[in-house]
Amino acid sequence: MKFERKDLPVGTPVVAMVGGGQLARMTQEAAVALGIQLRVLAEGPAVSAAQAVADAPVGDYRDPETVRRFAAEADVVTFDHEHVPTDLLRQLEADGVKVRPGPDALVHAQDKAVMRQRLDVFDAPAPAHQVVASKADVEDFAKRIGGFPIILKTTRGGYDGKGVWVAESADDPTAEEAFRATVPILAEEKVDFVRELSAVVARSPHGQAVAYPVVESVQKDGICVEVTAPAPGLAPDRAAQAQQTALRIAKELGVVGILAVEMFEARDGRLLVNELAMRPHNTGHWSIEGAVTSQFENHLRAVLDLPLGSPAARAPYTVMVNVLGGDVEDMHLGLLHCMARDPGLKVHFYGKSVKPGRKIGHVTAYGDDLEETRERARHAAAYLTGTIDE
Amino acid sequence: MKFERKDLPVGTPVVAMVGGGQLARMTQEAAVALGIQLRVLAEGPAVSAAQAVADAPVGDYRDPETVRRFAAEADVVTFDHEHVPTDLLRQLEADGVKVRPGPDALVHAQDKAVMRQRLDVFDAPAPAHQVVASKADVEDFAKRIGGFPIILKTTRGGYDGKGVWVAESADDPTAEEAFRATVPILAEEKVDFVRELSAVVARSPHGQAVAYPVVESVQKDGICVEVTAPAPGLAPDRAAQAQQTALRIAKELGVVGILAVEMFEARDGRLLVNELAMRPHNTGHWSIEGAVTSQFENHLRAVLDLPLGSPAARAPYTVMVNVLGGDVEDMHLGLLHCMARDPGLKVHFYGKSVKPGRKIGHVTAYGDDLEETRERARHAAAYLTGTIDE
């Protein structure tokens, strides 16, 4: 590591985070405040988090020796993404390294088939699902659940809408595309949903857990674009139900750190688990300004087994809108207008160059009025992206 | 610099901050969020801010060539402390570097005699004062203002109570001690004050300015130990008067960035300017959680000439208490108790080793009830320091 223990104040916790994306970058804000030394295993010398931390060795997270060296002398290893091979993490644990979340938990966020199977054991509410290996399997599954369309997903490696297809029939070309993937395919019921919700919780090795207010998230082309906290109009008992589901999953799977449970609010009233993430999550970014303790701070507190901070909301409404790359290359130019228009706006840039559709930042607004707060956040994101010019 | 322009997204602002203390460290939290690249000129490889930023060359801020190299390619140079020689900064400006605050403003925070003289020109309210060079001068000054005790201060180089003496007579040994200093000495009226206040403002090169709520600060042995925002019981017109004084000073002196104006609330009703600081200030740390825009973010926005953020308070009361080094060497041990006791507590550690009386961190609590909020913050600071054990 860049700093020896003797260079740091006695007792300074060292957290080694695999991956140098924006989640690691935002974790650094919380680490700096708490006097925690964050190391990042970066994909390159100038990736998002490498611009923001003092100690960011470049290395391949798939290489056991690289990860072992990276983990040396850290108090705990945690993650900016879920792509580290499970076996590699098991080996690290066997070496005595604290890995949080551990591989036995993390596999449920890495492999959707494993996740579905495990959640079924304790009857977590889920869409109908089945691993499929052929056109005949797809046909059978569709028949069982009452027909097409259905969803096909790669069990591993998908993110931001990649690795997900809608099949209108067993002969649908998307089904063929899915079967060209090198990993098993999961078929799922295409849920007729009113909206998507997300329940973010944090859990510590001691078993302490806290649940953030349940949020509404809007996805576009499989990418989270807007989050409103709390989910408007969600009845308290429904919100509690979503939180309890997330807390139950965290406990049953032995999650340590942040767990985000993305759910469908189905038109028939069911709250169904869609995806799991075991790391700070896009649906929790609102918590930086919107909650007493941000998801990034609680992730650090959880992996270090420190008591968790309050997840309570600080404002009646907080709205986060992602800033996606558009036609404007210099995103900082837009700050002049956005900051002058709205002195309460909070802008987050990730140190990422603009590419069309790439998440390069987010904006957050909070306030007493839902529509006004949404307008502020949506306006700023659209202006920065370049889709509006006033 | 560690990162070339081409490594960073187009338009990324680069801010070069001289000094690697906790103010630079906390500025980094705001810089990371805004996608601003912060470089720090560090006093050593592992000082407070060097642990927290990617680009922290070590160098002597008094050496012109070092500072010139450090400033190269940055958009603006700013400061974690006020010790950079004025002439060196004038030279930088002559080279075309943007220095904010500029040397002509900064000299008023560096030299108390220059500050007093300048403030007199526009009748800013101040204690009686006079530069003194001898015992006879001290005697004359005391006679003029109605007698001893008086305050003696070094005009340059003092901080945290260092370089300040109370003289009970012209023969007081402290007066002799003062005259052993290598810089001129300023004599001031010893103000009979009810309490100390601080008015923090931010000002941009365009002349835009915002004023934070006026806070009450408590000093112990010349060190700021507690800040309450807003100052309890301060009448709105008095608060406005303090803010106007600070805004006037910022404008008259051409300050860019944060200006903190420490004031005495005198028993006779006067609000008198005590000290100026032209950088994020201990009396503004509450703003990290307590205001819509922290002083660190507004300092960055100001020096980059971005529109300033709202300085409005987010809670009825916010109390910050400094954590000073005590007998406990591992400050992180105390976190278990403090975080478990108060899930709303915000802890800030500076990455500094414990030395008795050294500022090694601060805690912030906010809430609706002043006494309860104060108790929370005071308890946590005392527990972490080791002066209480439950």
Interface residues (C-beta under 8 A of the other chain):
Chain A: F3 D7 L8 P9 V10 G11 T12 P13 R25 M26 Q28 E29 V32 A33 L34 G35 Q37 P45 A46 A50 Q51 A52 V53 A54 A56 V210 I288 V292 T293 R301 L306 P307 L308 G309 S310 A312 R314 E329 D330 M331 H332 L333 L335 L336 M339 A340 P343 G344 L345 K346 V347 H348 F349 Y350 G351 K352 S353 V354 I360 G361
Chain B: F3 D7 L8 P9 V10 G11 T12 P13 R25 M26 Q28 E29 V32 A33 L34 G35 Q37 P45 A46 A50 Q51 A52 V53 A54 A56 V210 I288 V292 T293 R301 L306 P307 L308 G309 S310 A312 R314 E329 D330 M331 H332 L333 L335 L336 M339 A340 P343 G344 L345 K346 V347 H348 F349 Y350 G351 K352 S353 V354 I360 G361
